Amino acid sequence: MDASSGSMHVVMLPWLAFGHILPFTELAKRIARQGHQVTILSTPRNTRRLIHIPPDLAGLVRVVDVQLPRVERLPEDAEASIDLPSDDLRPYLRRAYDAAFADKLSDILQEPGPRKPDWVIIDYAAHWAPAAAARHGVPCAFLSLFGAAAVTFYGPAEALMGRGKHARTKPEQLTMVPDYVPFPTTVAYRGFEAREFFTPVLVPDESGVSEGYRFAKCIEGSQLVGIRSSAEFEPEWLQVLGGLYRKPVIPVGLFPPPPTQDIGGHKAALQWLDRQARGSVVYSAFGSEAKLTSAQLQTIALGLEASGLPFLWAFRQPVDANEGESGLPEGFEERVDGRGLVCRGWVPQARFLAHESVGGFLTHAGWNSIIEGLARGVRLVLLPLMFDQGLNARHLTEKKISVEVPRDEEDGSFAPKDIAAALRRVVVEEECEVFGDKAKELAKLFGNDEMNDQCVRDFLKCLSEYNRQ
């Protein structure tokens, strides 16, 4: 089977989070542009708000809506992690996902004739997919949306399931660089991060298994692993990872979303950006997964205010806000009027980051946001909050790409003055040109569509060659 012949049919199973559905959709479009058929599974609400297939690809990309079952404690309209009012409801979304998507995948794998899939590409949550695909003679590829440094830190599949010599059985072990990493690095969790990460990721939850188990079964059951990265950016980590997994590990590129999103109701914000000086604005956003508290958001607000810099903040209500509360310090919006803009609800992040007035990005260091920021040559200030974000922050700081906001080592708290100082250091003070030059250099890598498409072609070639074996 030739990867350029248009003969492959790939089924894609993203997890139900904006930061997973969007990159899977972007990759689906890039695969289709190489002439292959793609079936991508999601839920009706997510399809409407996130999966937009251009007319020229409509014949190659099929979107299948999957209705979630009713699950106790899961809000009726919750179809993605952003819809959950609190983190403790995540296991119930995973339980609904497992039940509905496992059944739909089995149906698709049994479709007769030329529609039968050649590959199933899975996200970390679909731990049941490799076994289901194997029953129908279809191979699986696990697509990691985390960078190579982070997934290397997590170790081989058996470690994620609490087995073998690299297993972590207590949080303190997550603060140490694993002994299988053969070069000096600071990529490890801080104490407060390790304590927050350990239980939800490594201990079974109400869905029946742990997050680590899901990740591990996807690695273990797949024939090859794709990593959303490039050999030019983290070659040393990719090399270590290939040895850990003992199967092909292929960088699939970074595929940032194009900055052509519809601006929705944010025309005034775009006009405000048009009036600001080139490279002067800080864009602040913390993704769709993190549920920040009122105290954290008020600290961020005071840090943005104290920086003295113009800013645009993609603001989401705090998880502990009472009805009618703004979630912001009293008088904040009046004090920053004209200099700062608070945008509520969904914002066109890729569009904002591509605007010439945006020069800095205060971000939670999620891999999606890092890719979107660096693809547009924007300097980064990192305030990691959960999952792989602390590891990403250490990695980028180690490479002298960005600055991380200092935190209290015991409880992870942060101060307005430290946010302000980090922002000023990256955007206006003496070192800002160094960070600016580094960001422009990386934009040629992260934002290079031809390089990203070549990675996709190389990945598809590996899929094709595997099927010929």
C-alpha positions, 0 to 999 in steps of 0.5 A, spaced: 500 500 500 502 506 497 501 512 502 500 517 496 495 512 493 489 515 496 488 507 498 488 508 506 482 509 511 484 511 517 479 512 523 481 517 529 478 517 536 480 523 540 479 524 547 473 529 549 477 535 551 478 541 546 485 540 547 485 533 544 479 534 539 482 540 535 489 537 534 486 531 532 481 534 527 487 538 524 491 532 523 485 529 520 485 535 515 492 534 513 491 526 512 486 528 508 490 533 504 494 527 502 488 523 499 486 519 504 480 517 507 479 519 515 473 517 519 473 522 526 469 520 532 466 525 536 459 527 540 454 532 537 455 538 541 463 537 540 462 536 532 458 543 532 463 547 536 469 544 534 470 540 528 469 544 521 471 540 515 472 545 509 468 543 503 474 541 498 475 535 504 468 533 505 468 527 501 474 525 504 473 526 512 467 523 515 465 526 522 461 520 526 457 523 532 456 518 538 451 520 543 453 519 550 449 515 555 446 518 561 451 517 567 450 518 574 453 525 576 455 527 569 451 533 567 446 532 561 450 537 556 457 535 558 460 532 552 467 535 553 472 536 559 470 544 559 463 542 560 464 539 567 463 544 573 469 541 577 475 536 576 472 530 580 467 529 575 472 527 569 472 520 571 464 520 569 465 523 562 471 517 561 466 512 563 461 515 558 466 515 553 468 508 554 461 505 553 459 509 547 465 510 543 467 502 544 461 500 541 461 505 535 468 503 534 466 496 533 460 498 529 465 501 524 470 496 524 465 491 521 463 495 516 463 491 509 467 493 503 472 498 501 469 502 508 473 497 512 479 501 516 486 500 515 488 503 521 485 506 528 489 512 531 487 513 538 488 518 543 490 516 550 483 515 553 481 509 549 485 504 552 480 498 550 481 500 542 487 496 541 484 490 543 477 491 539 481 493 533 486 487 533 479 482 533 478 485 526 485 485 524 486 492 524 492 495 527 492 501 532 497 507 532 497 511 539 498 518 537 501 522 543 499 529 544 504 530 549 511 532 547 517 527 547 520 530 553 514 529 557 512 522 555 519 520 556 519 522 563 512 518 564 516 512 562 515 505 559 508 502 559 509 498 565 511 504 569 505 507 568 501 501 570 505 501 577 510 495 575 517 494 573 523 498 575 521 504 573 514 504 577 513 510 581 509 508 588 510 515 591 509 522 589 516 524 591 519 519 585 516 524 580 520 530 583 527 526 580 529 525 573 529 518 571 535 514 571 534 512 564 535 519 561 542 519 559 543 527 559 543 532 564 536 535 565 531 539 569 525 536 566 521 533 573 515 535 577 516 540 583 513 537 590 507 540 589 506 538 582 508 531 584 502 531 589 497 533 585 499 529 579 500 522 583 493 520 585 488 522 579 493 520 574 496 513 577 490 511 582 484 508 579 478 512 579 471 512 578 471 510 571 474 503 573 482 505 571 487 510 572 489 515 567 496 512 567 493 505 565 489 508 559 496 511 557 499 505 558 494 500 554 494 505 548 502 504 548 502 497 549 497 495 544 499 499 539 503 497 533 507 504 533 506 511 536 506 518 533 508 523 537 506 531 536 513 533 535 519 534 531 526 531 530 529 538 530 526 540 536 527 534 541 531 529 538 534 527 544 528 525 547 525 522 541 531 517 541 530 515 548 523 514 548 524 509 542 528 505 546 523 505 552 517 503 548 521 498 544 516 499 537 517 505 532 516 512 535 514 517 529 514 524 530 508 527 526 509 534 526 506 540 530 500 542 526 498 548 529 491 551 527 491 556 522 490 563 524 484 563 520 478 562 525 472 566 525 472 571 530 465 570 533 463 575 538 470 578 538 470 583 533 471 589 538 477 585 541 480 585 534 479 592 533 482 593 540 489 589 538 489 593 531 490 600 535 496 597 540 503 598 538 507 592 534 509 586 539 506 590 545 500 586 548 500 580 553 495 575 551 493 571 557 490 564 557 490 558 561 486 553 556 480 549 557 482 543 562 484 547 568 479 549 573 482 555 576 480 558 583 478 565 585 484 566 589 488 564 583 485 568 578 485 574 582 492 573 583 493 573 575 489 579 575 493 583 579 500 580 576 497 583 569 495 590 572 502 590 576 506 589 569 504 595 566 503 592 560 497 592 555 494 585 555 488 581 552 485 576 557 481 570 555 478 569 562 474 563 564 470 564 571 473 561 577 471 554 579 469 556 586 465 563 584 458 564 586 453 566 582 453 573 580 460 574 582 465 576 577 471 572 579 476 579 578 478 583 584 474 589 585 475 595 581 480 591 576 476 592 570 475 600 571 483 600 573 485 597 567 480 600 562 483 602 555 490 598 557 487 591 558 481 587 555 478 581 559 474 577 554 469 572 556 467 565 553 471 562 547 476 566 544 479 565 537 486 564 540 490 562 534 487 568 531 489 573 537 496 570 537 497 571 530 496 578 531 502 583 530 501 587 536 501 580 541 508 580 543 507 575 549 503 569 551 502 568 559 500 561 558 499 554 563 504 551 558 500 546 555 503 543 549 497 545 544 498 553 547 506 552 546 505 550 539 500 555 537 504 561 541 511 559 538 508 557 531 507 565 531 513 567 534 510 569 540 515 570 547 512 565 552 511 566 560 509 559 563 505 558 569 503 551 569 497 548 572 496 541 571 498 534 567 504 535 563 505 542 564 510 543 569 514 538 565 513 542 559 515 548 563 522 545 565 523 543 558 522 550 555 526 554 560 532 549 560 532 551 552 532 558 554 526 559 550 521 562 556 521 564 563 517 560 568 513 564 574 516 562 581 512 558 585 512 556 593 515 549 593 510 547 598 503 549 596 504 552 589 502 559 590 504 564 586 504 572 587 502 578 583 509 581 583 512 575 580 507 574 574 509 582 573 516 581 573 516 575 568 512 578 563 516 585 563 522 580 563 520 577 556 516 583 553 520 589 555 526 589 559 533 588 557 533 580 555 526 581 551 530 581 544 534 575 546 527 571 547 524 575 541 529 572 537 529 565 539 521 565 538 522 568 531 527 562 530 522 557 533 516 560 528 520 557 522 520 550 525 513 550 529 509 554 524 513 551 517 507 548 514 511 544 509 515 541 514 509 539 518 506 536 512 512 532 511 512 529 518 505 527 516 507 524 509 513 520 513 508 518 518 503 515 513 508 512 509 510 508 516 503 506 516 503 504 509 509 500 509 507 496 516 500 494 512 505 491 506 509 487 511 
